[in-house]
Amino acid sequence: MHFENKVVWIIGASSGIGAALAKQLAQQKALLILTARDSDRLHSLGKELNTLTSCVVLPADIARRDTLHIIVQDTLRKYGHVDIVIHSAGIGQRSLAIHTDISVYDRLMEVNFFGPLTITQLLLPHFKERSGGHIVAVSSMSGLMGFPGRSGYVASKHALKGYFETLQVEHDIPGFHITIVSPGRINTPLPLSALTADGQPYNKMDDAQLNGIPVNTCAKKILHAVQHKKQHLIIAKKERYLYWLRLLLPAAYYRIARKAGVKERHTASM
């Protein structure tokens, strides 16, 4: 697949993986629609990318499910159709389950799961009518295994992967493809907005995140996977080995995970 003149809707485009994808797609002359809640950053990015390609900015909060049908209608009106939808919006978590308010779980599920699900449900008839399209669901390695201090985030990413994996095997739309992406630690500002136990932002960067895979490398791998219609892509360093350890030697994996849990409890008590 060549991206030139393809209409690509990136949800969660104002920072991180979404912004990196937008910049690389602009260089390849894709026709972009950018959505995120941060209107100022989104308009700034749109202004930058409009020097390279056609770029439409459509600010929205995907947690407001009652407005998403209007957002989808507006998106389809921009170019008359959409070829590729990239779900890269997401919010993280830094809190132990026992201390976490239920409202935090609600917020994580709304942004990380129900938002992408609702948009996809609204777009499926469009893809069926056009006999084609591609959805990219940016999940996480946390969608493949548990991780301490991330119970709500892990649950939302498991739900996201489960929904799109089921859609992969049940749809009957010719020319329609789904790529599920499971990144590990990527050098993005995700921890800054991660929710703590009472819903306040974490406002710190983890060392592991700072030393993560460069975001431009991640974006390049995602676009390569889309070009080759790959169903599942893992982009990770040591998390990849933990995943295989969980599958092949689960007892060893749980020992390691429990040690990480002890460290997380110690950090939370400081």
C-alpha positions in Angstrom: 0.0 0.0 0.0 1.2 3.5 -0.9 -0.1 6.2 1.4 -0.2 9.1 -1.1 -3.7 10.5 -1.5 -5.1 8.0 1.1 -7.4 9.6 3.6 -6.1 8.8 7.0 -7.9 9.7 10.2 -5.6 9.7 13.3 -7.3 9.8 16.6 -5.0 10.9 19.4 -2.8 12.9 17.0 -1.6 15.7 19.2 1.3 13.9 20.8 3.2 10.6 21.1 2.7 7.8 18.6 -0.2 9.6 16.9 1.8 12.8 16.2 4.8 10.8 14.9 2.5 8.9 12.6 0.9 12.1 11.3 4.3 13.6 10.5 5.5 10.5 8.7 2.2 10.2 6.7 2.4 13.9 5.8 5.8 13.3 4.3 4.2 10.5 2.2 1.4 12.9 1.0 -1.4 11.1 2.8 -4.6 13.3 3.2 -4.9 13.7 7.0 -7.7 14.2 9.5 -6.3 14.8 13.0 -8.3 14.4 16.1 -7.4 14.9 19.8 -8.7 16.6 22.9 -5.9 19.1 23.1 -7.1 21.7 20.5 -4.1 24.0 20.8 -1.5 21.3 20.2 -3.6 19.8 17.5 -4.0 23.1 15.6 -0.2 23.7 15.9 0.5 20.3 14.4 -2.0 20.8 11.7 -0.5 24.1 10.7 2.9 22.5 10.5 1.7 19.6 8.4 -0.4 21.7 6.0 2.9 22.8 4.5 3.4 19.2 3.3 -0.1 17.9 2.5 -3.8 18.5 3.0 -4.5 18.3 6.7 -7.8 18.8 8.5 -8.0 19.4 12.2 -11.0 18.0 14.1 -10.7 18.4 17.9 -12.8 16.0 20.0 -12.9 14.2 23.3 -13.6 10.5 22.4 -14.7 9.9 26.0 -17.9 11.8 25.1 -19.6 8.9 23.4 -22.8 10.8 22.9 -21.0 13.2 20.4 -19.0 10.6 18.5 -21.7 10.0 15.8 -21.4 13.7 14.9 -17.6 13.5 14.8 -17.7 10.5 12.5 -20.2 12.3 10.2 -18.0 15.4 10.1 -14.9 13.2 9.4 -16.6 11.5 6.4 -17.7 14.9 5.0 -14.1 16.3 4.9 -13.0 14.1 2.0 -16.1 12.1 1.3 -14.6 8.9 2.7 -11.8 7.5 4.9 -9.4 4.8 3.9 -7.4 4.3 7.2 -8.4 4.9 10.8 -5.7 4.9 13.5 -6.8 4.6 17.1 -3.8 6.0 19.0 -5.6 8.0 21.7 -4.9 6.6 25.2 -4.4 7.5 28.8 -2.2 5.6 31.3 -2.4 4.8 35.0 0.0 4.8 38.0 -1.9 3.4 41.0 -2.4 0.2 42.9 -5.9 -1.3 42.4 -6.7 -1.4 46.1 -6.3 2.4 46.3 -7.9 3.4 43.0 -11.2 5.2 42.8 -13.8 3.6 40.5 -14.0 6.9 38.5 -10.5 6.3 37.4 -11.5 2.9 35.9 -14.4 4.6 34.2 -12.2 7.2 32.6 -9.6 4.6 31.4 -12.3 2.5 29.8 -14.0 5.4 28.1 -10.8 6.7 26.5 -8.9 3.4 25.8 -11.8 1.1 24.9 -15.3 2.6 24.5 -14.2 5.5 22.4 -12.4 3.4 19.8 -15.1 0.8 19.9 -17.9 3.3 19.3 -16.1 5.0 16.4 -15.4 1.7 14.8 -19.0 0.5 15.1 -20.1 3.7 13.4 -17.6 3.3 10.6 -18.1 -0.4 9.8 -21.1 0.3 7.4 -18.9 2.8 5.6 -16.1 0.3 5.1 -18.7 -2.3 4.0 -20.2 0.1 1.5 -16.8 0.9 0.0 -15.6 -2.7 0.2 -12.3 -1.8 1.8 -10.5 0.1 4.5 -8.0 -0.4 7.3 -8.2 0.1 11.0 -5.1 0.4 13.2 -5.7 -0.2 16.9 -2.8 0.9 19.1 -3.1 -1.4 22.1 -0.1 -2.2 24.4 2.0 -5.0 25.7 -0.3 -4.5 28.7 -3.1 -5.8 26.5 -1.2 -9.2 26.5 -0.3 -9.5 30.2 -0.8 -7.9 33.6 1.5 -5.3 35.0 1.4 -3.9 38.6 0.1 -0.4 39.1 -1.8 -0.5 35.8 -4.9 -2.5 36.6 -7.4 -0.2 34.8 -5.0 0.4 31.9 -4.3 -3.3 31.5 -8.1 -4.1 31.6 -8.8 -1.4 29.0 -6.1 -2.6 26.6 -7.1 -6.3 27.0 -10.7 -5.2 26.1 -9.4 -3.3 23.1 -7.3 -6.2 21.8 -10.2 -8.6 22.4 -12.7 -6.5 20.5 -10.5 -6.0 17.4 -9.2 -9.6 17.4 -12.7 -10.8 17.3 -13.6 -8.3 14.6 -10.6 -9.7 12.6 -12.1 -13.2 12.5 -15.8 -12.4 12.1 -16.1 -9.6 9.6 -17.0 -10.4 6.0 -15.9 -7.1 4.4 -13.8 -7.6 1.3 -10.6 -5.5 1.2 -11.0 -4.6 4.9 -8.0 -5.1 7.3 -7.3 -4.6 11.0 -3.8 -4.2 12.4 -3.5 -4.5 16.2 -0.3 -2.9 17.6 1.1 -3.9 21.0 3.9 -1.4 21.9 6.1 -1.8 25.0 7.9 1.2 26.5 8.0 3.9 23.8 9.6 7.3 24.5 6.4 9.3 24.7 4.9 11.6 27.3 2.2 9.1 28.2 3.1 9.0 32.0 2.6 12.7 32.4 -1.1 12.4 31.9 -1.4 9.0 33.5 -4.1 8.8 36.2 -3.2 8.3 39.8 -5.5 6.7 42.5 -7.7 9.8 42.8 -7.7 10.7 39.1 -5.0 13.4 39.3 -2.3 13.3 36.6 1.0 11.5 37.5 3.0 14.4 36.0 6.3 12.5 36.0 8.3 10.6 33.4 9.5 7.1 34.3 13.2 6.3 33.5 12.0 3.2 31.6 9.8 5.4 29.4 12.6 7.9 28.7 14.8 5.0 27.7 12.1 3.4 25.6 12.0 2.8 21.8 12.2 6.1 19.9 8.7 7.2 18.9 9.7 7.7 15.3 11.0 4.1 15.1 7.6 2.9 16.5 5.7 4.9 13.9 7.8 3.6 11.1 7.2 0.0 12.2 3.4 0.7 12.4 3.3 2.1 8.8 5.3 -0.9 7.5 2.8 -3.3 9.2 -0.1 -1.4 7.6 1.5 -1.6 4.2 1.9 -5.3 4.5 -1.6 -5.8 6.1 -0.1 -7.4 9.2 -2.7 -8.5 11.7 -0.6 -8.1 14.9 2.6 -6.1 15.6 4.6 -6.2 18.8 7.1 -3.3 19.2 9.0 -3.9 22.4 12.3 -4.6 24.0 12.3 -6.7 27.2 8.5 -6.8 27.4 8.6 -9.1 24.4 10.6 -11.6 26.3 8.3 -11.3 29.3 5.4 -12.1 27.0 7.0 -15.2 25.7 8.1 -16.2 29.2 4.5 -16.0 30.3 3.5 -18.3 27.5 6.2 -20.9 27.9 7.2 -20.7 31.6 4.3 -19.0 33.4 5.6 -19.8 36.9 8.8 -18.0 36.2 6.9 -15.1 34.7 4.7 -14.7 37.7 7.7 -14.7 40.0 9.2 -11.8 38.1 5.8 -10.0 37.9 5.3 -10.3 41.7 8.8 -8.8 42.3 7.7 -5.8 40.2 4.5 -5.6 42.2 6.5 -5.4 45.5 8.6 -2.6 44.0 5.4 -0.8 42.8 3.8 -1.1 46.3 7.0 0.3 47.9 7.0 3.3 45.4 3.3 3.9 46.1 3.9 4.0 49.9 6.7 6.7 49.6 
